Structure formats: C-alpha cells, structure tokens
Amino acid sequence: MRLAFSVSTFLNPDILLMDEWLWVSDATFVQRAQERMDEMVQQTRILVIATHAEYLIQQMCNKAAYLRRGELVFFGPVEEAFALYRHEAVLAA
C-alpha cells in the first residue's frame, strides 16, 4: 500500500479522487500520508472524496453529495447535506 500511495501522489493532478482506504495503516504512515494529502489538496483544483467520515468532509469540502441507494438525493453545502442525512436517519430508526 505504501508503494501505491507513493506512486499515486507523485503527480499534482487538477482533479483528485480519494477513497477512505488511504486512512488504513499504522499511525506513522497515516501521519505522513495525511501531510502529503494536505499538500495535494492545496495544489488541486477539484477534490472528490468517497467517505462516511463526517469530520473529513467538513474539514476538506465546501460541497457534499448525498446518495441514497446509488441515486443523487442532494448536492450542495456540506451542512445541508448532513442535516438531510441526519433527518432521514432519524426517520428510518
């Protein structure tokens, strides 16, 4: 995984696609990976993150897409997306 991460972060893309898998490893690697990802995010024009980590979305994004069963339900401000998600979670409980 470390080699794949090194190769994948070598370039500075205009569009960066990330998945949660990057955060699965030992603490030292995760810290270095986080620092490198922060650098890449600052240099990229568009960042797309596939995650359920609310803290990560709130920290890195200004818009969010809320999907239900693969269909787009909402796209817009992060807080509005989470408000809708929480509302639907309460209704489903």
TORFI-985768 format. One record per residue: x, y, z of N, C-alpha, C in turn; chain. Coordinates in pm, 1 decimal. Layout:
<atoms>
X_Y_Z_X_Y_Z_X_Y_Z_A $
...
</atoms>
This chain:
<atoms>
82.9_-118.4_0.0_0.0_0.0_0.0_87.3_124.5_0.0_A $
198.3_120.4_70.7_285.5_238.3_75.6_340.3_273.1_-62.2_A $
379.5_171.1_-138.2_429.9_195.8_-272.8_320.0_254.6_-361.3_A $
200.1_198.3_-353.4_87.8_250.5_-432.7_58.8_395.7_-395.6_A $
62.8_426.5_-267.3_38.3_564.2_-223.1_146.7_657.1_-277.2_A $
272.7_615.5_-268.6_382.8_698.4_-317.7_368.4_726.6_-466.3_A $
338.4_623.4_-543.1_322.8_640.5_-687.3_202.7_729.5_-718.4_A $
93.1_706.7_-649.5_-29.0_782.2_-679.6_-20.7_928.6_-638.7_A $
69.4_962.6_-547.8_80.8_1102.1_-504.1_200.0_1173.5_-566.5_A $
262.9_1110.5_-663.2_380.0_1169.8_-727.9_343.3_1291.4_-812.2_A $
230.9_1286.8_-881.0_187.8_1395.6_-968.2_96.1_1492.1_-894.6_A $
78.4_1609.9_-950.7_-14.2_1708.4_-895.8_-131.9_1724.0_-992.2_A $
-237.4_1648.2_-972.6_-349.5_1649.3_-1067.3_-440.8_1771.0_-1048.7_A $
-513.8_1804.9_-1154.6_-616.1_1909.2_-1144.0_-736.8_1856.6_-1066.6_A $
-766.3_1727.4_-1084.9_-878.5_1662.8_-1015.7_-822.7_1548.0_-933.7_A $
-852.5_1546.9_-804.7_-803.2_1444.4_-713.6_-920.5_1363.0_-661.2_A $
-917.8_1231.8_-682.5_-1020.6_1140.7_-632.9_-962.0_1061.9_-516.7_A $
-1030.5_1064.3_-401.1_-981.3_994.0_-282.8_-1088.9_900.4_-228.6_A $
-1041.9_793.8_-167.2_-1130.9_699.0_-102.2_-1079.1_676.1_39.8_A $
-1162.8_623.3_126.3_-1125.4_603.0_266.6_-1007.6_509.2_285.0_A $
-979.4_425.7_189.4_-872.0_328.7_205.7_-739.3_392.0_243.4_A $
-719.6_518.7_213.6_-593.2_584.5_244.6_-566.4_594.0_394.4_A $
-667.3_585.3_473.6_-650.9_607.0_617.2_-632.6_476.8_694.2_A $
-614.1_365.1_624.5_-599.7_235.9_690.1_-452.7_194.4_686.2_A $
-382.8_207.4_799.2_-243.6_166.1_809.4_-194.6_198.8_949.8_A $
-62.9_184.1_970.9_-7.5_217.2_1102.0_-4.9_368.5_1121.4_A $
5.8_411.7_1245.9_-6.3_553.2_1280.7_98.9_640.8_1212.7_A $
221.6_592.4_1202.0_328.3_671.0_1140.3_298.6_695.8_992.8_A $
257.6_591.3_922.3_225.4_606.3_780.4_105.3_697.6_762.0_A $
3.3_680.9_844.6_-116.7_764.0_833.6_-80.4_911.4_849.7_A $
8.2_943.0_944.7_50.2_1082.1_966.2_120.7_1137.2_842.7_A $
214.4_1060.5_787.3_285.5_1105.1_666.4_190.7_1116.8_548.1_A $
100.4_1020.5_536.6_2.7_1024.1_427.0_-87.4_1146.8_439.8_A $
-129.7_1177.4_562.3_-215.0_1294.2_585.2_-143.6_1422.5_544.3_A $
-16.5_1433.1_579.9_59.8_1552.2_543.3_71.4_1564.5_391.2_A $
99.1_1454.0_323.5_110.4_1456.1_177.6_-24.0_1488.3_113.0_A $
-132.0_1430.5_167.0_-264.6_1457.9_112.6_-301.7_1604.2_131.9_A $
-267.8_1661.2_245.5_-293.7_1803.6_267.7_-223.3_1888.1_162.5_A $
-98.1_1853.5_130.2_-24.3_1925.1_25.9_-95.3_1912.2_-108.9_A $
-136.8_1789.7_-141.8_-202.8_1766.9_-270.1_-335.1_1841.6_-279.2_A $
-411.0_1841.9_-171.2_-540.5_1911.0_-170.4_-519.5_2059.8_-194.9_A $
-416.3_2117.3_-136.3_-389.4_2260.0_-154.9_-352.4_2292.4_-299.8_A $
-295.7_2195.1_-370.9_-249.7_2218.8_-507.6_-350.9_2177.6_-614.0_A $
-454.3_2105.0_-577.3_-550.6_2056.6_-675.7_-664.9_2156.4_-692.8_A $
-731.1_2149.5_-806.7_-845.0_2238.7_-832.1_-975.5_2176.7_-784.6_A $
-989.5_2043.6_-799.8_-1112.4_1974.7_-762.9_-1076.3_1850.8_-680.7_A $
-1143.3_1833.9_-567.6_-1122.5_1718.6_-481.2_-1253.9_1644.1_-467.2_A $
-1252.5_1514.1_-493.6_-1369.9_1429.2_-475.1_-1331.6_1323.0_-373.1_A $
-1405.7_1317.9_-262.0_-1378.0_1220.6_-156.1_-1498.4_1127.9_-142.0_A $
-1472.9_997.8_-144.8_-1576.4_898.4_-116.4_-1553.5_852.5_27.2_A $
-1640.0_895.3_118.8_-1620.2_863.9_260.0_-1749.9_876.5_337.8_A $
-1751.1_814.6_454.3_-1859.2_833.2_550.6_-1810.1_917.6_668.5_A $
-1684.7_959.7_664.6_-1623.4_1033.6_775.7_-1667.8_1180.3_772.4_A $
-1761.9_1212.8_858.1_-1817.0_1348.4_861.5_-1709.2_1452.9_888.1_A $
-1619.2_1424.7_982.3_-1514.1_1520.9_1015.7_-1426.4_1551.7_894.0_A $
-1397.0_1449.9_813.2_-1313.6_1468.7_695.1_-1384.5_1555.5_591.7_A $
-1511.5_1529.8_570.3_-1589.2_1608.1_474.2_-1598.5_1753.5_520.3_A $
-1627.1_1773.4_647.8_-1638.5_1910.2_699.0_-1505.8_1984.7_692.4_A $
-1396.1_1912.6_710.3_-1264.1_1974.8_708.2_-1217.9_2008.1_566.3_A $
-1249.5_1922.0_468.9_-1189.4_1933.7_337.3_-1282.8_1987.6_228.4_A $
-1413.6_1987.0_251.6_-1506.6_2013.7_141.1_-1593.4_2136.5_165.4_A $
-1637.1_2198.0_56.0_-1733.1_2307.6_65.5_-1868.7_2267.3_7.0_A $
-1873.5_2149.6_-56.3_-1999.2_2094.4_-108.3_-1998.9_1944.3_-81.3_A $
-2119.6_1887.5_-72.3_-2132.2_1743.5_-48.8_-2244.7_1687.4_-134.0_A $
-2227.5_1563.4_-173.8_-2333.0_1490.4_-244.9_-2384.8_1383.7_-150.3_A $
-2514.9_1376.4_-136.7_-2577.9_1274.7_-53.7_-2644.7_1175.6_-148.1_A $
-2600.1_1049.7_-139.8_-2653.2_944.5_-225.7_-2737.2_848.3_-142.8_A $
-2848.0_803.8_-199.8_-2931.0_700.8_-137.5_-2947.8_590.1_-240.3_A $
-2898.6_471.8_-205.4_-2903.5_356.3_-296.0_-2848.3_389.7_-435.1_A $
-2740.4_465.6_-436.8_-2674.7_497.9_-562.8_-2734.6_613.5_-640.4_A $
-2839.5_674.9_-587.9_-2902.6_787.7_-657.5_-2874.7_917.7_-582.5_A $
-2847.4_1023.0_-658.9_-2820.2_1153.4_-600.0_-2947.3_1212.4_-541.1_A $
-2943.6_1237.0_-410.7_-3057.0_1296.0_-339.5_-3035.1_1446.2_-322.0_A $
-2909.8_1484.4_-296.0_-2880.0_1624.6_-268.5_-2735.4_1653.7_-308.4_A $
-2713.3_1773.3_-361.5_-2578.4_1824.2_-385.3_-2579.0_1970.8_-349.3_A $
-2492.2_2008.8_-255.4_-2487.2_2147.5_-213.2_-2400.1_2163.9_-91.3_A $
-2427.3_2266.3_-9.4_-2346.0_2293.2_109.1_-2337.1_2171.0_201.6_A $
-2221.1_2152.0_259.3_-2193.5_2035.2_344.1_-2293.4_2023.9_458.4_A $
-2318.0_2131.8_530.4_-2407.4_2125.2_646.3_-2549.6_2086.8_606.4_A $
-2595.4_2133.3_492.5_-2729.6_2096.3_445.9_-2736.1_1948.0_410.7_A $
-2630.4_1896.4_351.5_-2625.9_1752.9_318.1_-2632.0_1669.1_444.6_A $
-2555.3_1706.7_546.4_-2557.1_1631.5_671.7_-2689.6_1646.9_746.3_A $
-2749.6_1763.3_738.3_-2880.5_1782.5_802.2_-2983.7_1689.0_739.9_A $
-2984.5_1677.7_608.8_-3076.1_1586.7_540.3_-3046.1_1441.7_576.7_A $
-2918.8_1406.0_578.0_-2878.2_1270.3_613.9_-2924.7_1235.7_756.0_A $
-2900.6_1326.4_850.6_-2941.8_1301.1_990.3_-3093.7_1291.6_1001.1_A $
-3164.3_1378.0_931.6_-3310.8_1376.3_933.3_-3363.0_1241.2_882.9_A $
-3309.4_1192.4_772.4_-3353.2_1064.6_717.1_-3313.2_948.4_808.2_A $
-3199.9_959.7_875.9_-3157.0_854.3_968.6_-3253.0_844.1_1085.8_A $
-3300.4_958.1_1135.1_-3395.6_959.0_1247.0_-3528.0_897.8_1201.5_A $
-3572.0_931.4_1081.8_-3698.1_876.7_1030.4_-3690.1_725.1_1009.8_A $
-3573.5_676.9_972.7_-3557.2_532.6_946.8_-3544.7_452.4_1075.5_A $
-3512.6_518.8_1184.9_-3490.6_446.3_1312.7_-3620.0_403.4_1378.2_A $
</atoms>
